[in-house]
């Protein structure tokens, strides 16, 4: 029986049943030990880790994070009225903001909003504010990012309150 592609269907089925044949006609399969070794050699990306709030600080509103490339971090800081906890992982700066600070805000690219403050690399604290609140106010942070990036703020016309 020949298909529309010009090959015999039995040849396709037979080749699947035969497995991998070598030029000498023998078949070879990988054992479980080999598969396990291959899996262990594979590079595994770091699992996301939650940025932690320093001891002695409380976050009653929960916390998320906003990340920007490290070249932008120092440009944003002087534009903020209050600076909360700030972290760096060598590639990005991370600001702690109250949970759901992305509600009705479209954070400008290349900023990244991270619900749950999940960072892919190990980040270290570079700024700890006075007091017990770890938050950078999200609206001033948003406006500062827009200004540094050169993007006009994108506020929705109407926000529905619950």
Secondary structure, 3 states (H helix, E strand, C coil): CECCCCCEHHHHHHHHHHCCECCCCCECCCCHHHHHHHHHHCCCCCCCEECCCCCCCECCCCCEEEEEEHHHHHHHHCCCCCCCCEEECCCEEEEEECCCCCCCECCCCCCEEEHHHEECCCCEEEECCCCCECCCCHHHHHHHHHHHHCCCCCECCCCCCC
